[in-house]
Amino acid sequence: MSENEIISWLTKQLRFYIPITDEEAVHICSRFSFRKVNKGEYLLKEGQYGDWWGFVYQGLFRSFSYDAEKIEYTNGFFREGSFTCELVSFSGAAVSQTNVVALEDSLILYVNSQTLNSLYKDSAQFEHFARLLYEKVLVSYKQRNLFRVRLNARERYFHFLKHEPELIKRVPLKYIASYLSVTDTSLSRIRRNMKEMLS
């Protein structure tokens, strides 16, 4: 991965939200670092402070927590282009209550909290970008919670299939079942019934 590739890719992420000159983009992108995370490696464990704020450049991550019975509950998946940050622990307000593990060999582009605050001071455009990004993340979080509450198990699976068809091929079904709040058996039955309907 060359420096030009990093700048080009991050500039594209910025321009999803704001107009920005090439000069501003180079300045912002130069402050980002990259981190390789091997499949099965943890980016964050419960009880730690997350030290990154950035984007998945390559690969796939799963965020999960444990319930009172120590059963894993999948919170979400982060693939190429996804913003990723455990905001509470990143801000230092509290240690993380979630775990983030790579499902594939992955690479993230990130800044730490000190660099992020420096970017806010240096670039009004970047601060505007971050505000718009946070708004999108909050909307997505709200929609995710609503779909889990309002839809039944079959509808949740169809919703996931419609909005994340690529992840069906990349994520083990047990993790998808956990994310959809259904058992492995229930998800298998839903998938089997769907195949029968289409045959």
Backbone hydrogen bonds, N-H to C=O, Kabsch-Sander energy under -0.5 kcal/mol:
donor,donor_aa,acceptor,acceptor_aa,energy
6,I,2,S,-1.9
7,I,3,E,-2.5
8,S,4,N,-2.6
9,W,5,E,-2.5
10,L,6,I,-2.8
11,T,7,I,-2.4
12,K,8,S,-1.7
13,Q,9,W,-1.6
14,L,10,L,-2.4
15,R,11,T,-2.5
16,F,12,K,-0.6
16,F,13,Q,-0.8
17,Y,14,L,-1.7
18,I,14,L,-2.4
25,A,21,T,-2.4
26,V,22,D,-2.4
27,H,23,E,-1.9
28,I,24,E,-2.5
29,C,25,A,-3.0
30,S,26,V,-1.8
31,R,28,I,-1.5
32,F,29,C,-1.4
33,S,110,Y,-3.0
35,R,108,I,-2.3
37,V,106,S,-2.5
40,G,102,A,-2.9
41,E,38,N,-2.6
43,L,100,V,-2.9
44,L,100,V,-1.7
47,G,96,S,-2.7
48,Q,45,K,-2.1
50,G,48,Q,-0.5
53,W,111,V,-1.0
54,G,84,T,-1.9
55,F,109,L,-2.6
56,V,82,S,-2.3
57,Y,55,F,-0.8
57,Y,107,L,-2.2
58,Q,107,L,-2.0
61,F,78,F,-2.3
62,R,101,V,-2.7
63,S,76,G,-2.7
64,F,99,N,-2.5
65,S,73,Y,-2.4
67,D,71,I,-2.1
70,K,67,D,-2.2
73,Y,65,S,-3.1
75,N,63,S,-2.9
76,G,63,S,-1.4
78,F,61,F,-2.3
80,E,59,G,-0.6
81,G,56,V,-3.3
82,S,79,R,-2.7
84,T,54,G,-2.9
87,L,85,C,-1.3
90,F,86,E,-2.8
91,S,87,L,-2.1
92,G,89,S,-0.6
93,A,88,V,-1.5
94,A,88,V,-0.9
96,S,48,Q,-3.2
99,N,64,F,-2.9
100,V,44,L,-2.6
101,V,62,R,-2.4
102,A,41,E,-2.5
103,L,60,L,-2.7
104,E,60,L,-1.2
106,S,37,V,-3.2
107,L,58,Q,-2.8
108,I,35,R,-2.4
109,L,55,F,-2.6
110,Y,33,S,-2.6
111,V,53,W,-1.5
116,L,112,N,-2.5
117,N,113,S,-2.4
118,S,114,Q,-1.8
119,L,115,T,-2.3
120,Y,116,L,-2.0
121,K,117,N,-1.6
122,D,118,S,-2.3
123,S,119,L,-2.5
127,E,123,S,-2.0
128,H,124,A,-2.0
129,F,125,Q,-2.5
130,A,126,F,-2.8
131,R,127,E,-1.9
132,L,128,H,-2.3
133,L,129,F,-2.4
134,Y,130,A,-2.6
135,E,131,R,-2.0
136,K,132,L,-2.0
137,V,133,L,-2.3
138,L,134,Y,-2.6
139,V,135,E,-2.3
140,S,136,K,-2.4
141,Y,137,V,-2.4
142,K,138,L,-2.3
143,Q,139,V,-2.6
144,R,140,S,-2.4
145,N,141,Y,-2.0
146,L,142,K,-2.2
147,F,143,Q,-2.5
148,R,144,R,-1.4
149,V,145,N,-1.4
150,R,146,L,-3.2
151,L,147,F,-1.3
156,R,152,N,-2.7
157,Y,153,A,-1.9
158,F,154,R,-2.1
159,H,155,E,-2.4
160,F,156,R,-2.4
161,L,157,Y,-2.7
162,K,158,F,-2.2
163,H,159,H,-2.3
164,E,160,F,-2.9
167,L,164,E,-0.8
168,I,164,E,-0.8
168,I,165,P,-0.6
169,K,165,P,-0.5
169,K,166,E,-1.0
170,R,166,E,-0.7
171,V,167,L,-2.6
175,Y,172,P,-1.3
176,I,172,P,-1.5
177,A,173,L,-2.9
178,S,174,K,-1.7
179,Y,175,Y,-2.2
180,L,176,I,-2.2
181,S,178,S,-0.9
182,V,177,A,-2.6
187,L,183,T,-2.3
188,S,184,D,-2.3
189,R,185,T,-2.1
190,I,186,S,-2.4
191,R,187,L,-2.5
192,R,188,S,-2.4
193,N,189,R,-2.6
194,M,190,I,-2.0
195,K,191,R,-2.1
196,E,192,R,-2.1
197,M,193,N,-2.0
198,L,194,M,-1.7
199,S,195,K,-1.1
